[in-house]
Amino acid sequence: MMSKHVPTEINLNRRTRILTVTFDDESFDLSCEYLRVHSPSAEVKGHGPGQEVLQIGKEHVNIDAIEPVGNYAIKPVFDDGHDTGIFSWETLYELGKHQAENWAIYTQRLDAAGHSRKLDA
């Protein structure tokens, strides 16, 4: 199945830890932390509904490398060793499009689990 959304550009700024994904119609700035905690991998998503694993302590995670996967996805290699998430073009688009609500849900889940984001280095 061909993705309706194919990026025209993908740029990683390691200093700010932001991955900018540009599509024909819009561009999204996605933090490495956001991508890491929303990785489509089994480690994060689990193997079925309700098996999601809350990712904590990822505030300062960065991406060491980005590997292409065919003509449909990328596989970021995070500096915490996580490298099993394959982000299809459609996944990247959806993560960008729904970033505000996804982030709100993530921070609510952290709060509910008794964790807070540690922003100091």
DSSP file (Angstrom, degrees, kcal/mol; ACC not computed):
  #  RESIDUE AA STRUCTURE BP1 BP2  ACC     N-H-->O    O-->H-N    N-H-->O    O-->H-N    TCO  KAPPA ALPHA  PHI   PSI    X-CA   Y-CA   Z-CA
    1    1 A M              0   0    0      0, 0.0     2,-0.3     0, 0.0     0, 0.0   0.000 360.0 360.0 360.0 128.9    0.0    0.0    0.0
    2    2 A M        -     0   0    0      1,-0.1     2,-0.2     2,-0.0    70,-0.1  -0.615 360.0-119.1 -81.8 137.9    1.4    3.4   -1.0
    3    3 A S        -     0   0    0     -2,-0.3     3,-0.1     1,-0.1    -1,-0.1  -0.520   6.8-144.2 -74.1 141.5    1.4    6.1    1.7
    4    4 A K  S    S+     0   0    0     -2,-0.2     2,-0.6     1,-0.2    -1,-0.1   0.781  91.5  55.9 -71.6 -26.4   -0.7    9.2    0.9
    5    5 A H        +     0   0    0     18,-0.1    -1,-0.2    19,-0.0    88,-0.2  -0.930  63.9 173.5-115.5 115.5    2.0   11.2    2.7
    6    6 A V        -     0   0    0     -2,-0.6    18,-0.4    -3,-0.1    66,-0.0  -0.984  33.0-120.2-120.7 125.6    5.6   11.0    1.6
    7    7 A P        -     0   0    0      0, 0.0    16,-0.3     0, 0.0     3,-0.1  -0.335  14.4-162.7 -65.8 143.9    8.1   13.3    3.2
    8    8 A T  S    S+     0   0    0     14,-3.3     2,-0.3     1,-0.3    15,-0.2   0.627  79.1  12.4 -94.2 -19.2   10.0   15.6    0.9
    9    9 A E  E     -A   22   0A   0     13,-1.6    13,-3.1     2,-0.0     2,-0.4  -0.975  55.9-169.5-158.2 142.5   12.7   16.3    3.6
   10   10 A I  E     +A   21   0A   0     -2,-0.3     2,-0.4    11,-0.2    11,-0.2  -0.975  16.5 176.7-134.9 120.2   13.8   14.8    6.9
   11   11 A N  E     -A   20   0A   0      9,-2.6     9,-3.4    -2,-0.4     2,-0.5  -0.987  15.6-155.7-130.4 131.7   16.3   16.8    9.0
   12   12 A L  E     -A   19   0A   0     -2,-0.4     2,-0.8     7,-0.2     7,-0.2  -0.912   0.9-163.2-104.9 127.0   17.7   16.0   12.4
   13   13 A N  E  >> -A   18   0A   0      5,-2.8     5,-1.6    -2,-0.5     4,-1.4  -0.907   5.8-171.8-104.9 102.0   19.1   18.8   14.6
   14   14 A R  T  45S+     0   0    0     -2,-0.8    -1,-0.2     1,-0.2     5,-0.1   0.816  80.7  58.4 -66.5 -29.7   21.1   16.9   17.2
   15   15 A R  T  45S+     0   0    0      1,-0.2    -1,-0.2    -3,-0.1    -2,-0.0   0.936 118.9  28.3 -65.8 -46.5   21.7   20.1   19.3
   16   16 A T  T  45S-     0   0    0      2,-0.1    -1,-0.2    -3,-0.1    -2,-0.2   0.547 103.8-129.1 -90.4  -7.9   18.0   20.8   19.8
   17   17 A R  T  <5 +     0   0    0     -4,-1.4    15,-2.5     1,-0.2     2,-0.4   0.914  60.8 140.0  58.1  45.7   17.0   17.1   19.5
   18   18 A I  E   < -AB  13  31A   0     -5,-1.6    -5,-2.8    13,-0.2     2,-0.6  -0.979  42.9-156.8-123.0 130.1   14.4   17.9   17.0
   19   19 A L  E     -AB  12  30A   0     11,-3.4    11,-3.0    -2,-0.4     2,-0.6  -0.931  13.3-156.2-102.7 117.6   13.5   15.9   13.8
   20   20 A T  E     -AB  11  29A   0     -9,-3.4    -9,-2.6    -2,-0.6     2,-0.6  -0.851   8.4-170.2 -97.2 122.2   11.9   18.1   11.2
   21   21 A V  E     -AB  10  28A   0      7,-2.6     7,-2.5    -2,-0.6     2,-0.5  -0.956   4.7-163.2-115.4 118.1    9.7   16.1    8.8
   22   22 A T  E     -AB   9  27A   0    -13,-3.1   -14,-3.3    -2,-0.6   -13,-1.6  -0.887   8.6-179.4-108.2 128.0    8.5   18.1    5.8
   23   23 A F        -     0   0    0      3,-3.4   -18,-0.1    -2,-0.5    -2,-0.0  -0.631  47.0 -93.0-110.3 173.1    5.6   16.8    3.6
   24   24 A D  S    S+     0   0    0    -18,-0.4     3,-0.1    -2,-0.2   -19,-0.0   0.893 123.9  29.5 -53.2 -42.9    4.2   18.6    0.5
   25   25 A D  S    S+     0   0    0      1,-0.2     2,-0.3    -3,-0.0    -1,-0.2   0.643 128.0   2.6-100.4 -16.6    1.5   20.3    2.5
   26   26 A E        -     0   0    0      2,-0.0    -3,-3.4    -5,-0.0     2,-0.4  -0.989  55.2-131.4-163.8 169.5    3.1   20.8    6.0
   27   27 A S  E     -B   22   0A   0     -2,-0.3     2,-0.4    -5,-0.2    -5,-0.2  -0.965  15.5-158.1-131.0 143.9    6.1   20.4    8.2
   28   28 A F  E     -B   21   0A   0     -7,-2.5    -7,-2.6    -2,-0.4     2,-0.7  -0.978  10.6-150.2-126.6 135.7    6.4   18.9   11.7
   29   29 A D  E     -B   20   0A   0     -2,-0.4     2,-0.5    -9,-0.2    -9,-0.2  -0.918  24.0-174.8-101.2 111.1    9.0   19.4   14.4
   30   30 A L  E     -B   19   0A   0    -11,-3.0   -11,-3.4    -2,-0.7    66,-0.1  -0.926  19.0-133.0-113.6 122.6    9.1   16.2   16.4
   31   31 A S  E  >  -B   18   0A   0     -2,-0.5     4,-2.4   -13,-0.2   -13,-0.2  -0.364  18.7-122.5 -70.4 152.7   11.3   16.0   19.5
   32   32 A C  H  > S+     0   0    0    -15,-2.5     4,-2.6     1,-0.2     5,-0.2   0.883 115.3  54.5 -60.7 -37.5   13.5   12.9   19.9
   33   33 A E  H  > S+     0   0    0    -16,-0.3     4,-2.7    26,-0.2     5,-0.2   0.937 107.4  49.4 -60.8 -46.7   11.7   12.3   23.2
   34   34 A Y  H  > S+     0   0    0      1,-0.2     4,-1.1     2,-0.2    -2,-0.2   0.925 113.6  45.8 -59.0 -46.2    8.3   12.4   21.5
   35   35 A L  H  < S+     0   0    0     -4,-2.4    -1,-0.2     1,-0.2    -2,-0.2   0.900 113.0  50.9 -63.9 -40.5    9.5    9.9   18.8
   36   36 A R  H >< S+     0   0    0     -4,-2.6     3,-1.2     1,-0.2    -2,-0.2   0.924 112.2  44.3 -65.4 -45.0   11.1    7.6   21.4
   37   37 A V  H 3< S+     0   0    0     -4,-2.7    18,-0.2     1,-0.3    -1,-0.2   0.661 118.8  44.9 -78.1 -13.1    8.1    7.4   23.7
   38   38 A H  T 3< S+     0   0    0     -4,-1.1    -1,-0.3    -5,-0.2    -2,-0.2   0.056  80.7 148.5-112.8  23.7    5.7    6.9   20.7
   39   39 A S    <   -     0   0    0     -3,-1.2     6,-0.2     1,-0.2     5,-0.1  -0.308  50.8-135.4 -57.7 137.1    7.9    4.4   18.9
   40   40 A P        +     0   0    0      0, 0.0    -1,-0.2     0, 0.0    46,-0.1   0.275  67.0 121.5 -78.4  14.8    5.9    1.9   16.9
   41   41 A S  S >> S-     0   0    0      1,-0.1     4,-3.4    44,-0.1     3,-0.6  -0.321  76.6-118.7 -76.3 159.5    8.1   -0.9   18.2
   42   42 A A  H 3> S+     0   0    0      1,-0.2     4,-2.0     2,-0.2     6,-0.1   0.823 113.2  66.0 -63.9 -31.5    6.8   -3.9   20.2
   43   43 A E  H 34 S+     0   0    0      1,-0.2    -1,-0.2     2,-0.2     4,-0.1   0.852 117.9  23.8 -58.6 -34.6    9.0   -2.7   23.1
   44   44 A V  H <4 S+     0   0    0     -3,-0.6     9,-3.1     2,-0.1    -2,-0.2   0.859 131.9  37.8 -97.2 -47.3    6.8    0.4   23.4
   45   45 A K  H  < S-     0   0    0     -4,-3.4     3,-0.4     7,-0.2     6,-0.3   0.699  96.0-144.2 -80.7 -20.6    3.4   -0.7   21.8
   46   46 A G     <  -     0   0    0     -4,-2.0    -1,-0.2    -5,-0.4    -2,-0.1  -0.343  36.4 -71.1  79.1-171.6    3.4   -4.2   23.2
   47   47 A H  S    S-     0   0    0      1,-0.1    -1,-0.2     4,-0.1    -5,-0.1   0.247 108.0  -0.4-106.3  11.7    2.0   -7.1   21.1
   48   48 A G  S >  S-     0   0    0     -3,-0.4     3,-1.9    -6,-0.1    -1,-0.1  -0.964  99.2 -46.7 179.1 171.4   -1.6   -6.1   21.4
   49   49 A P  T 3  S+     0   0    0      0, 0.0    -2,-0.1     0, 0.0    -3,-0.0  -0.242 121.8  20.2 -55.9 137.5   -4.1   -3.6   22.8
   50   50 A G  T 3  S+     0   0    0     -5,-0.1    -4,-0.1    -4,-0.0    -5,-0.0   0.417  99.0  96.4  84.5  -2.3   -3.5   -2.8   26.5
   51   51 A Q    <   +     0   0    0     -3,-1.9    -4,-0.1    -6,-0.3    -1,-0.0   0.264  48.3 136.2-102.8  11.5    0.1   -4.0   26.4
   52   52 A E        -     0   0    0     -6,-0.1     2,-0.6    -4,-0.1    -7,-0.2  -0.279  48.5-139.4 -60.2 143.7    1.6   -0.6   25.8
   53   53 A V        -     0   0    0     -9,-3.1     2,-0.2   -11,-0.1    -1,-0.1  -0.933  15.0-127.4-110.7 117.3    4.7    0.1   28.0
   54   54 A L        -     0   0    0     -2,-0.6     2,-0.5     1,-0.1    -9,-0.0  -0.452  22.1-142.0 -64.8 124.9    5.0    3.6   29.5
   55   55 A Q        -     0   0    0     -2,-0.2     2,-0.3   -18,-0.2     3,-0.2  -0.790  24.5-179.1 -92.1 125.5    8.4    5.0   28.6
   56   56 A I        +     0   0    0     -2,-0.5    61,-0.1     1,-0.2    54,-0.0  -0.879  54.7  28.9-123.5 156.9    9.9    7.1   31.4
   57   57 A G  S    S+     0   0    0     -2,-0.3     3,-0.3    59,-0.1    -1,-0.2   0.790  74.8 123.4  72.2  28.8   13.2    9.0   31.7
   58   58 A K    >   +     0   0    0     -3,-0.2     3,-1.4     1,-0.2   -22,-0.1   0.193  29.2 114.1-105.7  16.3   13.5    9.8   28.0
   59   59 A E  T 3  S+     0   0    0      1,-0.3   -26,-0.2    59,-0.1    -1,-0.2   0.817  85.1  34.3 -57.8 -34.0   13.7   13.6   28.3
   60   60 A H  T 3  S+     0   0    0     -3,-0.3    -1,-0.3   -28,-0.1    -2,-0.1   0.210  85.3 133.6-110.3  14.9   17.3   13.8   27.1
   61   61 A V    <   -     0   0    0     -3,-1.4     2,-0.3    17,-0.0   -28,-0.2  -0.336  32.4-172.8 -66.2 146.7   17.2   11.1   24.5
   62   62 A N        -     0   0    0    -30,-0.1    17,-2.8   -29,-0.1     2,-0.5  -0.813  26.1-108.6-130.9 173.2   18.8   11.9   21.1
   63   63 A I  E     -C   78   0B   0     -2,-0.3    15,-0.3    15,-0.3     3,-0.1  -0.933  22.2-174.4-108.0 125.0   19.0   10.1   17.8
   64   64 A D  E    S-     0   0B   0     13,-3.2     2,-0.3    -2,-0.5    14,-0.2   0.813  70.6  -3.7 -84.1 -34.2   22.5    8.8   16.7
   65   65 A A  E     -C   77   0B   0     12,-1.2    12,-3.3     2,-0.0     2,-0.5  -0.986  55.0-142.1-156.0 157.5   21.5    7.7   13.2
   66   66 A I  E     -C   76   0B   0     -2,-0.3   -54,-0.0    10,-0.2    -3,-0.0  -0.975  19.6-162.8-128.3 117.2   18.5    7.4   10.9
   67   67 A E  E     -C   75   0B   0      8,-2.3     8,-3.0    -2,-0.5     2,-0.1  -0.841  18.5-125.1-102.2 132.6   18.5    4.3    8.7
   68   68 A P  E     -C   74   0B   0      0, 0.0     2,-0.5     0, 0.0     6,-0.2  -0.480  15.3-155.9 -71.1 146.0   16.2    4.2    5.6
   69   69 A V  E >>  -C   73   0B   0      4,-2.7     3,-1.7     1,-0.2     4,-1.4  -0.920  56.2 -64.7-122.7 102.5   13.8    1.3    5.4
   70   70 A G  T 34 S-     0   0    0     -2,-0.5    -1,-0.2     1,-0.2     3,-0.1  -0.227  90.9 -51.7  53.2-143.3   12.9    0.7    1.8
   71   71 A N  T 34 S+     0   0    0      1,-0.1    -1,-0.2    -3,-0.1     3,-0.1  -0.007 133.4  59.3-110.6  26.2   11.0    3.6    0.3
   72   72 A Y  T <4 S+     0   0    0     -3,-1.7    17,-2.1     1,-0.2     2,-0.3   0.478 102.6  11.5-133.9  -5.1    8.4    3.7    3.0
   73   73 A A  E  <  -CD  69  88B   0     -4,-1.4    -4,-2.7    15,-0.3     2,-0.3  -0.973  51.9-128.9-163.8 170.4   10.0    4.3    6.4
   74   74 A I  E     -CD  68  87B   0     13,-2.0    13,-2.8    -2,-0.3    -3,-0.0  -0.944  12.0-148.0-128.8 156.6   12.9    5.3    8.6
   75   75 A K  E     -C   67   0B   0     -8,-3.0    -8,-2.3    -2,-0.3     2,-0.2  -0.903  17.4-153.0-124.1 101.1   14.4    3.5   11.6
   76   76 A P  E     -C   66   0B   0      0, 0.0     2,-0.7     0, 0.0     9,-0.3  -0.484   5.9-144.6 -71.3 142.4   15.9    6.0   14.1
   77   77 A V  E     -C   65   0B   0    -12,-3.3   -13,-3.2    -2,-0.2   -12,-1.2  -0.928  21.0-152.4-106.3 107.4   18.8    4.7   16.3
   78   78 A F  E >   -C   63   0B   0      4,-2.7     3,-1.9    -2,-0.7   -15,-0.3  -0.480  20.8-121.6 -82.8 151.3   18.3    6.3   19.6
   79   79 A D  T 3  S+     0   0    0    -17,-2.8   -16,-0.1     1,-0.3    -1,-0.1   0.507 109.4  66.8 -74.1  -1.3   21.2    7.0   21.9
   80   80 A D  T 3  S-     0   0    0    -18,-0.3    -1,-0.3     2,-0.2     3,-0.1   0.315 123.6-100.6 -94.6   7.8   19.6    4.9   24.7
   81   81 A G  S <  S+     0   0    0     -3,-1.9     2,-0.4     1,-0.3    -2,-0.1   0.296  78.8 138.0  95.9  -9.7   20.1    1.8   22.5
   82   82 A H        +     0   0    0      1,-0.1    -4,-2.7    -5,-0.1    -1,-0.3  -0.573   9.1 144.6 -73.7 123.8   16.5    1.6   21.2
   83   83 A D        +     0   0    0     -2,-0.4    -1,-0.1    -6,-0.2    -6,-0.1   0.119  41.1  90.1-147.2  25.4   16.6    0.8   17.5
   84   84 A T        +     0   0    0      2,-0.0     2,-0.6    -9,-0.0   -42,-0.2   0.435  56.7 105.2-107.7   1.1   13.6   -1.4   16.7
   85   85 A G        -     0   0    0     -9,-0.3     2,-0.7   -44,-0.1   -44,-0.1  -0.730  51.5-162.3 -87.3 120.8   11.0    1.2   15.9
   86   86 A I        -     0   0    0     -2,-0.6     2,-0.9   -11,-0.2   -11,-0.2  -0.900   6.3-158.6-103.0 114.1   10.2    1.5   12.1
   87   87 A F  E     -D   74   0B   0    -13,-2.8   -13,-2.0    -2,-0.7   -18,-0.1  -0.811   7.7-155.5 -97.0 103.9    8.4    4.8   11.5
   88   88 A S  E  >  -D   73   0B   0     -2,-0.9     4,-2.6   -15,-0.2   -15,-0.3  -0.275  31.8-106.4 -69.3 164.0    6.5    4.6    8.2
   89   89 A W  H  > S+     0   0    0    -17,-2.1     4,-2.4     1,-0.2     5,-0.2   0.910 124.1  51.0 -57.4 -41.5    5.8    7.8    6.3
   90   90 A E  H  > S+     0   0    0    -18,-0.3     4,-2.8     2,-0.2    -1,-0.2   0.897 108.8  50.7 -64.8 -40.3    2.1    7.5    7.4
   91   91 A T  H  > S+     0   0    0      2,-0.2     4,-2.8     1,-0.2     5,-0.2   0.929 110.9  48.6 -62.5 -45.6    3.2    7.0   11.1
   92   92 A L  H  X S+     0   0    0     -4,-2.6     4,-2.1     2,-0.2    -2,-0.2   0.908 112.7  48.6 -60.8 -41.9    5.4   10.1   10.9
   93   93 A Y  H  X S+     0   0    0     -4,-2.4     4,-3.1    -5,-0.2    -2,-0.2   0.938 113.3  46.3 -63.6 -46.7    2.6   12.1    9.4
   94   94 A E  H  X S+     0   0    0     -4,-2.8     4,-2.2     1,-0.2    -2,-0.2   0.887 111.0  52.3 -64.8 -39.4    0.1   10.9   12.0
   95   95 A L  H  < S+     0   0    0     -4,-2.8    -1,-0.2    -5,-0.2    -2,-0.2   0.896 114.5  43.8 -62.7 -38.8    2.5   11.6   14.9
   96   96 A G  H >< S+     0   0    0     -4,-2.1     3,-1.2    -5,-0.2     4,-0.3   0.935 113.9  49.0 -69.2 -46.5    3.0   15.1   13.5
   97   97 A K  H 3< S+     0   0    0     -4,-3.1     3,-0.2     1,-0.3    -2,-0.2   0.835 122.6  32.9 -62.9 -34.9   -0.7   15.8   12.9
   98   98 A H  T 3X S+     0   0    0     -4,-2.2     4,-2.6    -5,-0.2     5,-0.3   0.013  80.6 122.3-113.1  25.9   -1.7   14.6   16.4
   99   99 A Q  H <> S+     0   0    0     -3,-1.2     4,-2.7     1,-0.2     5,-0.2   0.900  71.5  51.6 -59.2 -45.3    1.3   15.7   18.3
  100  100 A A  H  > S+     0   0    0     -4,-0.3     4,-2.1     1,-0.2    -1,-0.2   0.942 115.6  39.4 -61.1 -49.5   -0.6   17.9   20.8
  101  101 A E  H  > S+     0   0    0      2,-0.2     4,-2.2     1,-0.2    -1,-0.2   0.887 115.6  52.1 -70.8 -36.4   -3.1   15.3   21.9
  102  102 A N  H  X S+     0   0    0     -4,-2.6     4,-2.4     2,-0.2    -2,-0.2   0.920 111.7  47.4 -61.3 -43.1   -0.6   12.4   21.9
  103  103 A W  H  X S+     0   0    0     -4,-2.7     4,-2.7    -5,-0.3     5,-0.2   0.905 110.2  52.0 -66.5 -41.3    1.7   14.5   24.1
  104  104 A A  H  X S+     0   0    0     -4,-2.1     4,-2.1    -5,-0.2    -1,-0.2   0.916 111.2  47.4 -60.7 -44.0   -1.1   15.4   26.5
  105  105 A I  H  X S+     0   0    0     -4,-2.2     4,-2.4     2,-0.2    -1,-0.2   0.915 111.7  51.3 -63.6 -43.5   -2.1   11.7   26.8
  106  106 A Y  H  X S+     0   0    0     -4,-2.4     4,-2.3     1,-0.2    -2,-0.2   0.936 111.3  45.9 -60.3 -47.9    1.6   10.7   27.4
  107  107 A T  H  X S+     0   0    0     -4,-2.7     4,-2.4     1,-0.2    -1,-0.2   0.857 111.8  52.6 -67.6 -33.1    2.1   13.3   30.2
  108  108 A Q  H  X S+     0   0    0     -4,-2.1     4,-2.7    -5,-0.2    -1,-0.2   0.906 109.3  49.6 -64.3 -41.2   -1.3   12.3   31.8
  109  109 A R  H  X S+     0   0    0     -4,-2.4     4,-1.6     2,-0.2    -2,-0.2   0.902 110.4  50.3 -64.7 -40.2   -0.1    8.7   31.8
  110  110 A L  H  <>S+     0   0    0     -4,-2.3     5,-2.9     2,-0.2     4,-0.3   0.947 112.2  47.1 -60.3 -48.6    3.2    9.7   33.4
  111  111 A D  H ><5S+     0   0    0     -4,-2.4     3,-1.7     1,-0.2    -2,-0.2   0.925 110.3  52.1 -58.8 -46.2    1.4   11.7   36.1
  112  112 A A  H 3<5S+     0   0    0     -4,-2.7    -1,-0.2     1,-0.3    -2,-0.2   0.812 109.6  50.4 -61.8 -30.2   -1.0    8.8   36.7
  113  113 A A  T 3<5S-     0   0    0     -4,-1.6    -1,-0.3    -3,-0.2    -2,-0.2   0.431 121.4-108.7 -88.6   1.1    2.0    6.5   37.1
  114  114 A G  T < 5S+     0   0    0     -3,-1.7     2,-0.3    -4,-0.3    -3,-0.2   0.720  77.7 125.2  82.8  21.1    3.6    8.9   39.6
  115  115 A H      < -     0   0    0     -5,-2.9     2,-0.3    -6,-0.2    -1,-0.3  -0.833  39.7-164.2-112.2 150.6    6.4   10.0   37.3
  116  116 A S        -     0   0    0     -2,-0.3     2,-0.3    -3,-0.1   -59,-0.1  -0.962  31.5-102.1-129.0 153.7    7.3   13.5   36.3
  117  117 A R        -     0   0    0     -2,-0.3     2,-0.8     1,-0.1   -61,-0.0  -0.558  28.7-143.7 -73.7 133.2    9.5   14.6   33.4
  118  118 A K        +     0   0    0     -2,-0.3   -59,-0.1     1,-0.2    -1,-0.1  -0.853  24.4 173.0-101.2 102.5   13.0   15.6   34.6
  119  119 A L        +     0   0    0     -2,-0.8     2,-0.2     2,-0.0    -1,-0.2   0.666  48.9  91.2 -89.4 -16.4   14.0   18.6   32.4
  120  120 A D              0   0    0      1,-0.1    -2,-0.0     0, 0.0     0, 0.0  -0.538 360.0 360.0 -79.4 150.0   17.2   19.5   34.1
  121  121 A A              0   0    0     -2,-0.2    -1,-0.1   -61,-0.0    -2,-0.0   0.482 360.0 360.0 -68.8 360.0   20.4   17.9   32.8
